[in-house]
Each structure stands twice: as C-alpha cells, then as structure tokens.
Amino acid sequence: MSDALQLILEDTDGTQLETSCTRFAVVWQGKEVWIQQAGNGQLLIGVDVEEDDTEYANLLLRPLATNLVSLQLEMEPADADDDHVHGPDCDHDH
C-alpha cells in the first residue's frame, strides 16, 4: 500500500484540483494541523509541537470493517518532566 494521499481541493467557485502527497497541513487557529497515513490504513491528524507548547493532541482514525470510524484522542506532554510528581502542592491545574 502506498503512503500517498489522494486530495481533491475545491475553490469557492467549485473548481476542483486533484493531486496527491504523503502528508499535508491545514492552518487552523494559527497552527499547522498535519494529516498523514499512520500505517495499517489509519489516518493521523496532529499538530507540530512548538517550543512553548505544554501538550499536543493527535487524532488517530481507524477504519472499521463496517465502514465506521474509530476515533482516539491522545494528549501527550510536549516536554515530559519525569521528576515531577503531581500532588496537592505542585501548583498545577489538575
């Protein structure tokens, strides 16, 4: 199976352009939201982590045999602090 995604881009007047690529981004709320294949027919949607980000989210779409989609949202720390233990005195919002 190829990693290429088939894209159809449409202008406001209905003009369509067909192309393919291995990944693409949509700029949404000032962030680049990247879409790419993640193997096994899965589609990964996520943002690139910037220096001041504390966490990021990835969506992993898994097609099911019944043409339904399973959706998994993963929140990952952008820079894990392995020494920090969350507790009542850590001054973080939990």
Phi and psi in degrees as GROMACS dihedral restraints (atoms count N, CA, C in turn):
[ dihedral_restraints ]
;  ai    aj    ak    al  type     phi  dphi    fc
    3     4     5     6     1   -83.6    20    10
    4     5     6     7     1   150.1    20    10
    6     7     8     9     1   -83.5    20    10
    7     8     9    10     1    -3.1    20    10
    9    10    11    12     1   -71.1    20    10
   10    11    12    13     1   137.0    20    10
   12    13    14    15     1  -101.4    20    10
   13    14    15    16     1   134.7    20    10
   15    16    17    18     1   -89.7    20    10
   16    17    18    19     1   122.3    20    10
   18    19    20    21     1  -112.6    20    10
   19    20    21    22     1   143.4    20    10
   21    22    23    24     1  -123.3    20    10
   22    23    24    25     1   113.5    20    10
   24    25    26    27     1  -101.7    20    10
   25    26    27    28     1   134.9    20    10
   27    28    29    30     1  -126.9    20    10
   28    29    30    31     1   129.7    20    10
   30    31    32    33     1   -79.7    20    10
   31    32    33    34     1   170.7    20    10
   33    34    35    36     1   -63.6    20    10
   34    35    36    37     1   -24.1    20    10
   36    37    38    39     1   -87.0    20    10
   37    38    39    40     1     3.3    20    10
   39    40    41    42     1    92.6    20    10
   40    41    42    43     1    -3.4    20    10
   42    43    44    45     1   -67.3    20    10
   43    44    45    46     1   130.1    20    10
   45    46    47    48     1  -112.1    20    10
   46    47    48    49     1   144.3    20    10
   48    49    50    51     1  -127.1    20    10
   49    50    51    52     1   125.9    20    10
   51    52    53    54     1  -102.8    20    10
   52    53    54    55     1   136.4    20    10
   54    55    56    57     1  -152.9    20    10
   55    56    57    58     1   177.6    20    10
   57    58    59    60     1  -140.8    20    10
   58    59    60    61     1   155.9    20    10
   60    61    62    63     1  -161.4    20    10
   61    62    63    64     1   169.4    20    10
   63    64    65    66     1   -87.9    20    10
   64    65    66    67     1   -27.2    20    10
   66    67    68    69     1  -159.0    20    10
   67    68    69    70     1   156.5    20    10
   69    70    71    72     1  -146.0    20    10
   70    71    72    73     1   163.6    20    10
   72    73    74    75     1  -126.9    20    10
   73    74    75    76     1   149.5    20    10
   75    76    77    78     1  -117.4    20    10
   76    77    78    79     1   129.6    20    10
   78    79    80    81     1   -84.9    20    10
   79    80    81    82     1   117.5    20    10
   81    82    83    84     1  -135.4    20    10
   82    83    84    85     1   122.7    20    10
   84    85    86    87     1    52.6    20    10
   85    86    87    88     1    40.6    20    10
   87    88    89    90     1    79.0    20    10
   88    89    90    91     1     1.5    20    10
   90    91    92    93     1  -113.2    20    10
   91    92    93    94     1   147.0    20    10
   93    94    95    96     1   -85.6    20    10
   94    95    96    97     1   116.2    20    10
   96    97    98    99     1   -99.9    20    10
   97    98    99   100     1   111.2    20    10
   99   100   101   102     1   -93.7    20    10
  100   101   102   103     1   139.8    20    10
  102   103   104   105     1  -122.3    20    10
  103   104   105   106     1   130.0    20    10
  105   106   107   108     1  -157.7    20    10
  106   107   108   109     1   162.4    20    10
  108   109   110   111     1   -75.9    20    10
  109   110   111   112     1   145.7    20    10
  111   112   113   114     1  -117.4    20    10
  112   113   114   115     1    15.1    20    10
  114   115   116   117     1    90.9    20    10
  115   116   117   118     1   155.6    20    10
  117   118   119   120     1    55.2    20    10
  118   119   120   121     1    31.6    20    10
  120   121   122   123     1    74.6    20    10
  121   122   123   124     1    12.6    20    10
  123   124   125   126     1   -90.5    20    10
  124   125   126   127     1   153.3    20    10
  126   127   128   129     1  -118.6    20    10
  127   128   129   130     1   126.6    20    10
  129   130   131   132     1  -104.8    20    10
  130   131   132   133     1   128.8    20    10
  132   133   134   135     1  -122.3    20    10
  133   134   135   136     1   121.6    20    10
  135   136   137   138     1  -160.4    20    10
  136   137   138   139     1   171.6    20    10
  138   139   140   141     1  -111.2    20    10
  139   140   141   142     1   150.9    20    10
  141   142   143   144     1   -75.5    20    10
  142   143   144   145     1   141.7    20    10
  144   145   146   147     1   -82.4    20    10
  145   146   147   148     1   131.7    20    10
  147   148   149   150     1  -100.4    20    10
  148   149   150   151     1   165.8    20    10
  150   151   152   153     1   -56.9    20    10
  151   152   153   154     1   -38.6    20    10
  153   154   155   156     1   -94.4    20    10
  154   155   156   157     1     3.6    20    10
  156   157   158   159     1   -72.3    20    10
  157   158   159   160     1   140.0    20    10
  159   160   161   162     1   -98.4    20    10
  160   161   162   163     1   -22.9    20    10
  162   163   164   165     1  -158.7    20    10
  163   164   165   166     1   166.3    20    10
  165   166   167   168     1  -143.0    20    10
  166   167   168   169     1   161.9    20    10
  168   169   170   171     1  -120.6    20    10
  169   170   171   172     1   140.1    20    10
  171   172   173   174     1  -122.7    20    10
  172   173   174   175     1   137.9    20    10
  174   175   176   177     1  -105.4    20    10
  175   176   177   178     1   131.1    20    10
  177   178   179   180     1  -117.7    20    10
  178   179   180   181     1   113.0    20    10
  180   181   182   183     1   -95.7    20    10
  181   182   183   184     1   126.8    20    10
  183   184   185   186     1  -119.9    20    10
  184   185   186   187     1   111.6    20    10
  186   187   188   189     1   -68.9    20    10
  187   188   189   190     1   140.3    20    10
  189   190   191   192     1  -105.5    20    10
  190   191   192   193     1   165.2    20    10
  192   193   194   195     1   -61.4    20    10
  193   194   195   196     1   -24.4    20    10
  195   196   197   198     1   -93.6    20    10
  196   197   198   199     1    18.2    20    10
  198   199   200   201     1    65.0    20    10
  199   200   201   202     1    21.6    20    10
  201   202   203   204     1   -95.1    20    10
  202   203   204   205     1   169.0    20    10
  204   205   206   207     1  -122.8    20    10
  205   206   207   208     1   131.8    20    10
  207   208   209   210     1   -93.2    20    10
  208   209   210   211     1   133.7    20    10
  210   211   212   213     1  -118.2    20    10
  211   212   213   214     1   129.0    20    10
  213   214   215   216     1  -127.9    20    10
  214   215   216   217     1   125.7    20    10
  216   217   218   219     1  -106.5    20    10
  217   218   219   220     1   123.4    20    10
  219   220   221   222     1  -116.6    20    10
  220   221   222   223     1   121.6    20    10
  222   223   224   225     1  -100.4    20    10
  223   224   225   226     1   121.0    20    10
  225   226   227   228     1  -118.5    20    10
  226   227   228   229     1   141.6    20    10
  228   229   230   231     1   -67.5    20    10
  229   230   231   232     1   136.4    20    10
  231   232   233   234     1   -70.5    20    10
  232   233   234   235     1   -35.6    20    10
  234   235   236   237     1  -141.7    20    10
  235   236   237   238     1    95.9    20    10
  237   238   239   240     1   -68.2    20    10
  238   239   240   241     1   130.0    20    10
  240   241   242   243     1  -103.2    20    10
  241   242   243   244     1    92.5    20    10
  243   244   245   246     1   -67.7    20    10
  244   245   246   247     1   -20.5    20    10
  246   247   248   249     1   -84.1    20    10
  247   248   249   250     1   -15.4    20    10
  249   250   251   252     1   -82.4    20    10
  250   251   252   253     1   131.1    20    10
  252   253   254   255     1  -113.2    20    10
  253   254   255   256     1   121.8    20    10
  255   256   257   258     1   -72.5    20    10
  256   257   258   259     1   132.0    20    10
  258   259   260   261     1  -156.4    20    10
  259   260   261   262     1  -175.7    20    10
  261   262   263   264     1   -67.3    20    10
  262   263   264   265     1   -18.7    20    10
  264   265   266   267     1  -105.0    20    10
  265   266   267   268     1    13.7    20    10
  267   268   269   270     1   -88.3    20    10
  268   269   270   271     1    -6.2    20    10
  270   271   272   273     1    62.4    20    10
  271   272   273   274     1    26.0    20    10
  273   274   275   276     1  -106.5    20    10
  274   275   276   277     1   148.0    20    10
  276   277   278   279     1   -76.8    20    10
  277   278   279   280     1   122.9    20    10
